[in-house]
Amino acid sequence: PTSAAPDLFEAWCLQELGKNGSWVQDWAFAKEYGQHRKPHNIPSGDFMKNRMNKFVPSVDAPFHWETSWRWIDNININSTNNVGPTALTNTTTGATKSAPALSCQIDHTINSSVEKVCSLLQKFGTRRMLFMGDSLTEYQFASFINMIGPSPSLIIGRNKYRHTLLCLSSSAENGGINVTTKIELELKILHCGQAYQWSEHKPLNLMDEGVLANLQRNPTEPMMVVLNIGAHYHNASLYKTDVDYAMKTFKALKQG
């Protein structure tokens, strides 16, 4: 969310994001926030190099077409076009709070600087970011690393699957002294779904993939998981089954 609000309403926003909205084309956004900073932290492979080199800027499309779109959620709590709750009750305490004026829009400028990325990760106490999925997730991971841009705060690992982000922070608790927090950025490729409509479905199995062991490596460290397994699914029911399985696994891990 783009403004401060009680955790109760922020949680509601997060549950509703992506359900009701639309894509809008914004070339100003593409210019300011849609381009990788150079030199790239993770160089493009031959496929992407060939594809990108064929692009020729024009008046109608000064940047790559796919970088010009951003998502707008039609969700605002307690506003004139309100589709959200006017009040929520905390199921633990029983206390009811009136809704604040809150926009549930994602901050699309969050990747505009290392400081903003670190601020968000530190807000949630994140110590690891684990990207899990197919080749699409691999590109998302590389894009995330490249959007941070060349920075002394980013330590590129020995391979493309693991890097470290150094985030500086200070607070009254530590006397205003800058403290460096290491955040591990990792990628795990999954093999599940169906490559084609006629392919046999391979169920997602986090045990077989070795992911569960990865998740349990440092169980006390707060971790953010970016999961994508949708690109190779051609059956909504099978996709839902695998996503439900993943969510139950994460929930059990958190409870443990």
C-alpha positions in Angstrom: 0.0 0.0 0.0 1.1 3.6 -0.7 0.2 5.0 2.7 0.4 4.1 6.4 -2.5 2.1 7.8 -3.3 -0.4 10.5 -2.0 -3.9 9.7 -5.5 -5.2 9.5 -6.3 -3.1 6.5 -3.0 -3.6 4.8 -3.6 -7.3 5.1 -7.0 -6.9 3.4 -5.3 -4.9 0.6 -2.7 -7.6 0.0 -5.4 -10.2 -0.3 -7.4 -8.2 -2.9 -4.5 -7.0 -5.1 -4.7 -8.2 -8.7 -8.3 -9.3 -8.5 -10.0 -6.2 -9.9 -8.0 -3.8 -12.1 -6.6 -3.1 -15.5 -3.4 -2.6 -17.4 -2.6 0.9 -18.6 0.1 2.0 -21.0 2.4 4.6 -19.7 5.5 5.6 -21.6 6.7 8.0 -18.9 6.6 5.0 -16.5 8.6 3.0 -19.0 11.3 5.7 -19.2 11.6 6.3 -15.5 11.1 2.8 -14.0 10.9 0.2 -16.8 14.5 0.1 -18.0 17.4 -1.9 -16.6 20.3 0.1 -15.4 23.6 -0.4 -17.2 25.9 -2.2 -17.1 23.7 -5.2 -16.3 24.5 -7.1 -13.1 23.4 -10.3 -14.8 24.3 -10.2 -18.5 21.6 -11.3 -21.0 21.9 -14.7 -22.7 22.0 -15.2 -26.4 18.2 -15.4 -26.8 17.6 -12.1 -25.0 20.5 -10.4 -26.7 19.2 -11.3 -30.2 15.6 -10.2 -29.2 16.7 -6.9 -27.7 19.1 -6.0 -30.4 16.2 -6.2 -33.0 14.3 -3.4 -31.2 14.4 0.0 -32.9 13.0 3.0 -31.0 10.3 5.1 -32.7 8.0 8.0 -31.9 5.2 5.6 -31.1 7.3 3.2 -29.2 10.5 4.8 -27.7 11.0 1.8 -25.4 10.3 -1.9 -25.5 6.5 -2.3 -25.7 6.4 -4.7 -22.7 8.1 -2.2 -20.4 5.3 0.4 -21.0 2.5 -1.3 -19.1 1.6 -1.0 -15.4 -1.2 -2.5 -13.4 -3.8 -0.3 -11.7 -6.0 -1.9 -9.0 -9.5 -0.7 -8.7 -9.4 -0.9 -4.9 -9.4 2.0 -2.4 -10.6 1.7 1.1 -13.1 4.3 2.4 -13.0 6.4 -0.7 -15.5 7.8 -3.3 -15.1 4.7 -5.4 -14.8 2.4 -2.4 -15.0 -1.3 -2.9 -13.4 -2.1 0.4 -14.6 -2.5 4.0 -15.7 0.5 6.1 -14.6 -1.4 9.2 -12.7 -4.5 10.2 -12.7 -6.6 13.4 -9.5 -8.2 14.7 -10.4 -11.8 15.2 -7.8 -12.2 18.0 -8.7 -9.1 20.2 -12.3 -8.6 19.0 -11.5 -4.9 18.5 -13.2 -3.1 15.6 -11.5 -0.3 13.7 -13.0 2.1 11.2 -11.3 2.1 7.8 -8.7 4.8 7.1 -8.4 6.6 3.8 -6.1 4.1 2.1 -5.0 3.4 -1.4 -4.2 -0.2 -2.1 -2.1 0.6 -5.2 1.3 -1.0 -5.5 4.2 1.5 -5.4 5.6 1.0 -8.9 8.6 3.2 -8.1 9.8 0.8 -5.4 12.6 -0.5 -7.6 13.9 3.0 -8.5 16.7 2.8 -5.9 18.5 0.4 -3.6 17.3 2.5 -0.7 13.6 1.9 -1.6 14.1 -1.8 -2.1 16.0 -2.1 1.2 13.3 0.0 3.0 10.6 -2.4 1.9 12.5 -5.6 2.8 13.5 -4.2 6.2 9.9 -3.2 6.9 9.0 -6.9 6.7 12.2 -8.0 8.5 13.2 -10.0 5.4 16.6 -11.7 5.5 16.2 -13.8 2.4 14.3 -13.5 -0.9 13.7 -16.8 -2.6 12.4 -16.8 -6.2 10.9 -20.2 -7.1 9.5 -21.1 -10.5 10.3 -21.8 -14.2 12.2 -19.9 -16.8 9.8 -17.0 -16.4 10.9 -16.7 -12.8 14.5 -16.9 -13.8 14.0 -13.8 -16.0 12.1 -12.1 -13.1 15.0 -12.8 -10.8 17.5 -11.4 -13.3 15.3 -8.4 -13.9 15.0 -7.7 -10.2 18.8 -7.8 -9.8 19.4 -5.6 -12.9 16.7 -3.1 -11.9 18.7 -2.5 -8.7 21.5 -1.4 -11.0 25.3 -1.4 -10.4 25.7 -0.6 -6.8 28.3 -1.2 -4.0 25.3 -2.4 -2.0 24.8 -5.4 -4.3 27.3 -8.2 -4.2 27.1 -10.4 -7.3 27.6 -14.1 -6.4 29.8 -16.6 -8.1 26.8 -17.9 -10.1 23.6 -16.3 -11.3 21.4 -18.1 -8.7 22.6 -16.4 -5.6 23.5 -12.8 -4.7 23.7 -10.6 -1.6 22.1 -7.2 -1.0 23.7 -5.0 1.7 21.1 -2.7 3.3 22.0 0.2 5.6 19.7 1.3 8.4 19.8 3.3 11.6 17.4 3.8 14.5 17.2 5.3 17.9 17.6 1.8 19.3 21.2 1.6 18.1 22.0 5.2 18.8 21.5 6.3 15.2 24.5 4.3 14.0 24.3 2.8 10.6 23.9 -1.0 10.7 24.4 -3.2 7.6 21.9 -6.0 7.1 22.7 -8.8 4.6 19.8 -10.0 2.5 20.3 -13.1 0.5 18.7 -13.2 -3.0 18.3 -16.7 -4.4 16.8 -18.5 -7.3 15.5 -22.0 -7.4 14.2 -23.4 -10.7 11.2 -25.8 -10.4 10.1 -28.4 -12.9 6.4 -28.9 -12.8 3.2 -28.3 -14.8 2.8 -29.0 -18.5 5.2 -27.8 -21.2 2.4 -28.2 -23.7 -1.3 -28.9 -23.6 -0.8 -32.5 -24.6 2.1 -33.0 -22.1 1.6 -35.1 -19.0 1.2 -33.1 -15.8 4.1 -33.2 -13.4 2.8 -32.3 -9.9 4.7 -29.8 -7.9 6.7 -31.6 -5.2 8.8 -29.3 -3.0 10.4 -32.3 -1.4 11.7 -33.7 -4.7 12.9 -30.3 -5.9 15.0 -29.9 -2.8 13.2 -26.7 -2.1 12.0 -27.7 1.4 15.5 -28.3 2.5 16.4 -24.8 1.2 13.5 -23.2 3.1 14.5 -25.0 6.3 18.1 -24.0 6.0 17.7 -21.0 8.4 14.2 -21.5 9.9 14.5 -18.5 12.2 15.3 -16.0 9.5 12.3 -14.1 8.0 12.1 -14.9 4.3 10.1 -13.6 1.3 9.1 -16.2 -1.3 8.3 -15.2 -4.9 6.5 -18.2 -6.4 5.5 -18.6 -10.0 4.5 -21.9 -11.5 1.8 -20.7 -14.0 3.5 -20.4 -17.3 3.5 -24.1 -18.1 0.0 -24.9 -17.0 -2.9 -25.5 -19.4 -5.4 -26.8 -16.9 -6.7 -24.4 -14.2 -7.7 -27.3 -11.9 -4.2 -28.8 -11.9 -2.7 -25.3 -11.4 -4.9 -24.6 -8.4 -4.1 -28.0 -6.9 -0.3 -27.3 -7.1 -0.7 -23.7 -5.8 -2.8 -24.9 -2.8 -0.2 -27.6 -2.1 2.6 -24.9 -2.1 0.6 -22.6 0.2 -0.1 -25.4 2.7 3.6 -26.3 2.7 4.6 -22.7 3.4 2.0 -22.4 6.1 3.1 -25.6 7.8 6.7 -24.5 7.6 5.8 -21.1 9.2 3.8 -22.8 12.0 6.7 -25.2 12.6 
